[in-house]
């Protein structure tokens, strides 16, 4: 039997892993705010664990094991407080909803939980501290936005953001493999091509121009917004590639067959969610 060309040989494993991740993500989205928040924070913990050796290859394994799980203390505490709050009679709120103070206090507690391992990393890391702080801050910002955007933008808002990133990545992958051509930045990301990069711009802008107007966004603004999110996603991919090249590491981990680690798979979403969070903060919605 003829073997597939080398550039397509890992496609089956990549697709299977992607389908599993999509299924788990959809299940978390359908599980509601609490389940989704725990899901986001759990992945953030894994990415913190993967990020530490990208900044300092000599970081002790015990430090990684100690710092990475810290953010999970927040959703567990929040779950307990939420149950207590829902069981407390309060005639001023609708049945089945959490007290307003508890919900908004979650923003503060959630932020502290995300920042905690970053502060700890500054203490234990012996090199790459500025890189740790810069990328870690973007990572924390994206996790905070994704966790709380569920209540602000709803399931479809999160689906739209993830879809933009998936379209950018998928169109870039297939266009780059099929068309080839000049490399976008060979010194940092040797596999990324201009053909794949431009394909991502075009496909995401078309998606935005077609879908976002259904939610009241003007066509031009929708195309421009999705282009910016796509560009941020691509830059996020390049940034993570630069960190791996800096310490001569191929993948951030081997947790996802065919994809490497969660940072390798979600680096684009991290940057895109950070930009989306910044846009939400500036525009107020």
C-alpha positions as CSV (number, residue, x, y, z in Angstrom):
1,X,0.0,0.0,0.0
2,X,1.3,3.4,-1.0
3,X,2.1,5.6,2.0
4,X,0.7,9.1,2.1
5,X,3.2,12.0,1.5
6,X,5.2,12.9,4.6
7,X,3.5,16.2,4.9
8,X,0.1,14.5,5.4
9,X,1.3,11.5,7.4
10,X,0.2,12.9,10.8
11,X,-3.2,14.1,9.6
12,X,-5.2,11.2,10.9
13,X,-3.8,11.4,14.5
14,X,-4.2,15.2,14.4
15,X,-7.8,15.0,13.3
16,X,-8.7,12.3,15.9
17,X,-7.1,14.4,18.7
18,X,-8.9,17.5,17.5
19,X,-12.2,15.7,17.5
20,X,-11.7,14.5,21.0
21,X,-10.8,18.0,22.2
22,X,-13.8,19.5,20.4
23,X,-16.1,17.0,22.0
24,X,-14.8,17.6,25.5
25,X,-15.0,21.4,24.9
26,X,-18.6,21.2,23.7
27,X,-19.5,19.1,26.7
28,X,-18.0,21.7,29.0
29,X,-19.8,24.5,27.3
30,X,-23.1,22.6,27.6
31,X,-22.4,22.0,31.3
32,X,-23.0,25.6,32.2
33,X,-21.0,28.4,33.8
34,X,-19.5,26.4,36.7
35,X,-18.4,23.4,34.6
36,X,-17.0,25.7,31.9
37,X,-15.1,27.8,34.4
38,X,-13.5,24.7,36.0
39,X,-12.6,23.4,32.5
40,X,-10.9,26.7,31.6
41,X,-9.0,26.9,34.9
42,X,-7.9,23.2,34.6
43,X,-6.4,23.8,31.2
44,X,-4.7,27.0,32.4
45,X,-3.0,24.9,35.1
46,X,-1.7,22.5,32.5
47,X,-0.4,25.4,30.4
48,X,1.3,26.9,33.4
49,X,3.0,23.6,33.9
50,X,4.1,23.5,30.3
51,X,5.2,27.2,30.2
52,X,7.7,27.0,33.1
53,X,10.4,25.0,31.2
54,X,9.9,27.1,28.1
55,X,11.1,30.0,30.3
56,X,13.7,28.2,32.4
57,X,14.7,24.7,31.1
58,X,16.3,23.9,34.5
59,X,13.2,24.6,36.6
60,X,12.7,21.9,39.2
61,X,9.9,19.4,38.7
62,X,8.7,19.9,42.2
63,X,8.2,23.6,41.5
64,X,6.1,22.9,38.5
65,X,4.0,20.4,40.5
66,X,3.5,22.9,43.3
67,X,2.6,26.0,41.3
68,X,0.6,24.7,38.4
69,X,-2.4,23.4,40.5
70,X,-2.9,26.7,42.5
71,X,-5.6,28.2,40.2
72,X,-7.8,25.2,40.8
73,X,-8.4,26.3,44.4
74,X,-10.6,29.1,43.1
75,X,-13.3,27.1,41.2
76,X,-13.5,24.6,44.1
77,X,-13.9,27.5,46.6
78,X,-16.3,29.3,44.2
79,X,-18.4,26.1,43.8
80,X,-18.7,25.8,47.6
81,X,-19.6,29.4,48.0
82,X,-22.1,29.2,45.1
83,X,-23.9,26.2,46.7
84,X,-24.0,28.0,50.0
85,X,-25.3,31.2,48.4
86,X,-28.0,29.3,46.5
87,X,-29.2,27.6,49.6
88,X,-29.5,30.9,51.5
89,X,-33.0,32.5,51.2
90,X,-32.9,35.8,49.4
91,X,-36.1,37.4,48.2
92,X,-34.2,40.0,46.0
93,X,-32.9,37.5,43.5
94,X,-34.6,35.2,41.0
95,X,-34.8,31.5,42.1
96,X,-31.7,29.5,41.1
97,X,-29.4,32.4,40.6
98,X,-26.3,33.4,42.6
99,X,-26.2,36.5,44.8
100,X,-24.8,39.5,42.8
101,X,-22.0,40.2,45.3
102,X,-20.8,36.6,45.1
103,X,-20.8,36.7,41.3
104,X,-18.9,39.9,40.9
105,X,-16.6,39.0,43.8
106,X,-15.7,36.0,41.6
107,X,-13.9,38.3,39.2
108,X,-11.5,39.5,41.9
109,X,-11.0,36.0,43.4
110,X,-10.6,34.5,39.9
111,X,-8.0,37.0,39.0
112,X,-6.0,36.4,42.2
113,X,-6.1,32.7,41.5
114,X,-4.7,33.1,38.0
115,X,-2.0,35.5,39.1
116,X,-0.8,33.3,42.1
117,X,1.3,30.9,40.1
118,X,2.8,33.8,38.1
119,X,4.1,35.4,41.3
120,X,5.4,32.0,42.5
121,X,7.2,31.5,39.2
122,X,9.1,34.8,39.7
123,X,10.5,33.4,42.9
124,X,11.5,29.9,41.7
125,X,12.6,30.6,38.1
126,X,16.3,31.3,37.6
127,X,16.0,32.5,34.0
128,X,13.4,33.8,31.6
129,X,11.5,35.7,34.3
130,X,10.5,38.6,32.0
131,X,9.3,36.1,29.4
132,X,7.4,34.2,32.1
133,X,5.8,37.4,33.4
134,X,4.9,38.7,29.9
135,X,3.5,35.5,28.4
136,X,2.0,34.4,31.7
137,X,0.1,37.7,32.0
138,X,-1.4,37.1,28.5
139,X,-2.2,33.5,29.5
140,X,-3.9,34.6,32.7
141,X,-5.9,37.3,30.8
142,X,-7.1,34.9,28.2
143,X,-8.2,32.4,30.9
144,X,-10.0,35.1,32.8
145,X,-11.8,36.3,29.7
146,X,-12.8,32.7,28.6
147,X,-14.0,31.8,32.1
148,X,-16.2,34.8,32.6
149,X,-17.2,35.5,29.0
150,X,-19.7,32.7,29.4
151,X,-22.0,35.0,31.3
152,X,-21.2,38.1,29.3
153,X,-21.3,36.8,25.8
154,X,-22.9,33.4,26.1
155,X,-22.1,30.1,24.5
156,X,-22.4,31.5,21.0
157,X,-19.9,34.3,21.7
158,X,-17.3,31.8,22.8
159,X,-18.1,29.5,19.9
160,X,-17.6,32.4,17.5
161,X,-14.2,33.2,19.0
162,X,-13.0,29.6,18.9
163,X,-14.4,29.2,15.4
164,X,-12.3,32.2,14.2
165,X,-9.2,30.6,15.6
166,X,-10.0,27.2,14.2
167,X,-10.7,28.6,10.8
168,X,-7.4,30.5,10.9
169,X,-5.4,27.5,12.0
170,X,-7.1,25.0,9.7
171,X,-7.1,27.1,6.5
172,X,-3.5,28.0,7.2
173,X,-2.5,24.4,7.7
174,X,-4.1,23.1,4.5
175,X,-3.2,26.0,2.3
176,X,0.4,25.9,3.6
177,X,0.7,22.2,3.1
178,X,-1.0,22.3,-0.4
179,X,0.5,25.5,-1.8
180,X,3.8,25.8,0.0
181,X,5.8,28.8,-1.1
182,X,7.9,31.3,0.9
183,X,8.1,30.9,4.6
184,X,6.5,33.6,6.8
185,X,9.3,33.7,9.4
186,X,11.6,30.7,9.0
187,X,14.0,31.6,11.8
188,X,11.1,31.3,14.3
189,X,8.4,29.1,12.7
190,X,9.9,27.1,9.9
191,X,6.6,25.4,8.9
192,X,4.5,28.6,8.6
193,X,4.1,29.9,5.0
194,X,2.8,33.2,3.6
195,X,0.2,31.2,1.7
196,X,-1.2,29.7,4.9
197,X,-1.0,33.0,6.7
198,X,-2.9,34.9,4.0
199,X,-5.4,32.1,3.7
200,X,-6.1,32.5,7.4
201,X,-6.8,36.2,6.9
202,X,-9.1,35.7,4.0
203,X,-11.1,32.8,5.5
204,X,-11.6,34.4,8.9
205,X,-12.6,37.8,7.3
206,X,-15.2,36.0,5.2
207,X,-16.5,34.2,8.2
208,X,-16.8,37.4,10.1
209,X,-18.5,39.2,7.2
210,X,-21.1,36.4,6.8
211,X,-21.8,35.5,10.5
212,X,-21.3,38.5,12.7
213,X,-23.8,40.7,10.9
214,X,-26.5,38.3,12.1
215,X,-25.7,39.6,15.6
216,X,-25.9,43.3,14.5
217,X,-22.3,43.9,13.6
218,X,-21.8,45.9,10.4
219,X,-20.2,43.9,7.6
220,X,-17.0,45.9,7.3
221,X,-16.5,46.1,11.1
222,X,-17.2,42.3,11.3
223,X,-14.5,41.5,8.7
224,X,-12.0,43.9,10.2
225,X,-12.6,42.5,13.7
226,X,-12.2,38.9,12.7
227,X,-9.1,39.8,10.8
228,X,-7.6,41.4,13.9
229,X,-8.5,38.4,16.0
230,X,-6.9,36.1,13.3
231,X,-3.8,38.2,13.3
232,X,-3.5,38.0,17.1
233,X,-4.0,34.2,16.9
234,X,-1.2,33.9,14.3
235,X,1.1,36.1,16.4
236,X,0.3,34.0,19.4
237,X,1.4,30.9,17.5
238,X,4.6,32.5,16.4
239,X,5.4,33.7,20.0
240,X,5.1,30.2,21.4
241,X,7.2,28.9,18.6
242,X,9.9,31.5,19.4
243,X,9.9,30.4,23.1
244,X,10.3,26.8,22.1
245,X,13.1,27.6,19.7
246,X,14.8,29.7,22.4
247,X,15.3,26.7,24.7
248,X,15.5,24.1,21.8
249,X,12.3,22.3,22.7
250,X,10.1,20.8,19.9
251,X,6.8,20.6,21.9
252,X,5.7,22.1,25.2
253,X,4.7,18.6,26.2
254,X,3.4,15.3,24.6
255,X,0.0,15.3,26.2
256,X,-2.0,15.6,23.0
257,X,-1.1,13.0,20.3
258,X,-0.2,14.7,17.0
259,X,-0.3,18.2,18.5
260,X,2.2,18.2,21.3
261,X,1.0,20.1,24.4
262,X,-1.9,22.3,25.3
263,X,0.3,25.4,24.7
264,X,1.1,24.1,21.2
265,X,-2.6,23.6,20.4
266,X,-4.0,26.6,22.1
267,X,-1.3,29.2,21.7
268,X,-3.4,31.0,19.0
269,X,-6.5,31.0,21.2
270,X,-4.6,32.4,24.1
271,X,-3.6,35.5,22.1
272,X,-7.0,35.8,20.4
273,X,-8.8,35.6,23.7
274,X,-6.5,38.2,25.2
275,X,-7.3,40.6,22.4
276,X,-11.1,39.8,22.7
277,X,-10.8,40.5,26.4
278,X,-9.1,43.8,25.8
279,X,-11.7,44.8,23.2
280,X,-14.4,43.9,25.7
281,X,-12.8,46.0,28.4
282,X,-12.3,49.0,26.1
283,X,-15.8,48.9,24.5
284,X,-17.6,47.7,27.6
285,X,-19.2,44.7,25.8
